Amino acid sequence: MNKKVWIFQFKNELKQKGPARASWYVGWYDLEGKRHSESCGPGSRGKNQVEKRLRRLQSELDMGVHKPASKVTWKDFRQEYEDQIVSRLAASSQRAVKVGLATFERLMSPGRVESITTKTIDTFVAARMKDRGKNQESVISPATVNKDLRHLKVALRKAHEWGYLPVVPRIKMVREPKKIPLLVTAKHFEMLYREGCDAAKHPCSPGQGYSPAEWWRALIVTAYMTGMRINEILSIRRADVDLESGQLITRHKDNKGKRDERLPLHPVVIDHLRPLAGSSRLLFLWDKNLSQLWDEFKRIQTHVGIHLDCPEDHKHTPSCFLYGFHDLRRAFATVNAPHMKAETLQKLMRHKSYTTTLGYINLATQVEDAVANMPVPNVLRKDAKDEKKEADPT
C-alpha cells in the first residue's frame, strides 16, 4: 500500500459503536505534504466506498493531479469576493452583482463552494423562474434570470481560480423571447420637443440662467442625436465640452465601456447646449433625486398624450404606456444604422461587443429588405398591358 494513502477506523468509535457501526475513513498526504482524512460511512457499504476512494486517491497522487477538497463556505467566499473583486466595480454594477449573489443564496442556501454543481444551477434557474416580477400577477422575466446567471458565472470562475471550486459548473442561459425593441418615433419626439418640454417644471433653481424647457430640450436632443445613456449625459462635466470645436469627452467612470471617449457633436446638439453652458460643474445639473427625473419625463409624455401599446400579459402600470430614456438611445441607433459603417456606429454607441451593434443594424435593415425582396405570386401581379390600359383608357 502507498504510505501516503491508508484506510482506518477510529478507536473511540470502535469502542463506542462496534466494528459494524463505526465509520471507515481514508487518510492521505496531498502533494504539498498536508494531511487529510475523509469519512466514507459505516458497515460493508462504507468499506467498499473507502476502498474505491483509496484507489482513486492513489491514482491522483501517482499522476500528480490530486487537488484536495476545499472547505471554504459559500458565505465566506461571497464576502471575500465582494471585498476584493466587486468593490472595484462601479456603484450600479456592485448593486447588480450583490443582488444576483444574494438571490442565489436565498433560493439555494449553498454550504461549501465545492458543492455547487451544474444541477445546483439548474435547480436555481427553476426556482428563480417562479419568483414574482415587478408587476403584480407576473413572474420574473428570462432577461432578469440571465442577468443573475451572468454574475453567478463570473463569481464561480473566480472561485475556481482561487482553488475553492474544482470544476466550474456549466451554466446554460434561459432563452429570451425576441422582442422588437421600443424606440422613440420621430412623431413622438416632435411632440415632446414642441409641447412636452414647455410643460416641464424641473429643474428650476434660482439663478440657473435657463428655463426648464431649455434644459429638457437639450437633454432629449442630446440623447436622440448622440445615443448617450442617461447616466452619461447627467455626468457630463462642463470642462469636458468644447462648443467651439463641437466635441465632448465622456469619462471612463461614467460610461459602460470604462474608457475615455471623445465624441463629435452635431451642430443641432451644440445649439441646444449653449444655454446650459453656465458656471456649474455639470452641464446637466439635476439637484433632485433621480427618481424625480423619471417622474418628470413621464409627466411630460402624459401631458402631450403619448400612450403606447403594452403587449405584455400582466397587470399594467402607467410606465407600461410610456417611453424610458433608453428608448431615445435605441432610436439613435436604429435611425442611423442604415447610414453608417458598423465600426462607426459601434464607436458612437460605445458598445463593447460588435454583436450588440449588429443587433441594431439587423433591426433597421432586415425587415425592410425582406419585405422589398419578397416574391409575389403571378396571380397578384398586374399585367403590364393592363397597367398601360389603366394609364391610357383610349
C-alpha positions, 0 to 999 in steps of 0.5 A: 500500500502507498504510505501516503494513502491508508484506510482506518477506523477510529478507536473511540468509535470502535469502542463506542459503536462496534466494528459494524457501526463505526465509520471507515475513513481514508487518510492521505498526504496531498502533494504539498505534504498536508494531511487529510482524512475523509469519512466514507460511512459505516458497515460493508457499504462504507468499506467498499466506498473507502476502498474505491476512494483509496484507489482513486486517491492513489491514482491522483497522487501517482499522476500528480493531479490530486487537488484536495477538497476545499472547505471554504463556505459559500458565505465566506467566499461571497464576502471575500469576493465582494471585498476584493473583486466587486468593490472595484466595480462601479456603484450600479454594477456592485448593486447588480452583482450583490443582488444576483449573489444574494438571490442565489443564496436565498433560493439555494442556501449553498454550504461549501463552494465545492458543492455547487454543481451544474444541477445546483444551477439548474435547480436555481434557474427553476426556482428563480423562474417562479419568483414574482416580477415587478408587476403584480400577477407576473413572474420574473422575466428570462432577461432578469434570470440571465442577468443573475446567471451572468454574475453567478458565472463570473463569481464561480470562475473566480472561485475556481481560480482561487482553488475553492471550486474544482470544476466550474459548473456549466451554466446554460442561459434561459432563452429570451423571447425576441422582442422588437425593441421600443424606440422613440418615433420621430412623431413622438419626439416632435411632440415632446420637443414642441409641447412636452418640454414647455410643460416641464417644471424641473429643474428650476433653481434660482439663478440657473440662467435657463428655463426648464424647457431649455434644459429638457430640450437639450437633454432629449436632443442630446440623447436622440442625436448622440445615443448617450445613456442617461447616466452619461449625459447627467455626468457630463462635466462642463470642462469636458465640452468644447462648443467651439470645436463641437466635441465632448469627452465622456469619462471612463467612470461614467460610461459602460465601456470604462474608457475615455471617449471623445465624441463629435457633436452635431451642430443641432446638439451644440445649439441646444447646449449653449444655454446650459453652458453656465458656471456649474460643474455639470452641464446637466445639473439635476439637484433632485433625486433621480427618481424625480427625473423619471417622474418628470419625463413621464409627466411630460409624455402624459401631458402631450398624450403619448400612450403606447401599446403594452403587449405584455400579459400582466397587470399594467402600470402607467410606465407600461404606456410610456417611453424610458430614456433608453428608448431615445438611445435605441432610436439613435441607433436604429435611425442611423444604422442604415447610414453608417459603417458598423465600426462607426456606429459601434464607436458612437454607441460605445458598445463593447461587443460588435454583436450588440451593434449588429443587433441594431443594424439587423433591426433597421435593415432586415425587415425592410429588405425582406419585405422589398425582396419578397416574391409575389405570386403571378396571380397578384401581379398586374399585367403590364398591358393592363397597367398601360390600359389603366394609364391610357383608357383610349 
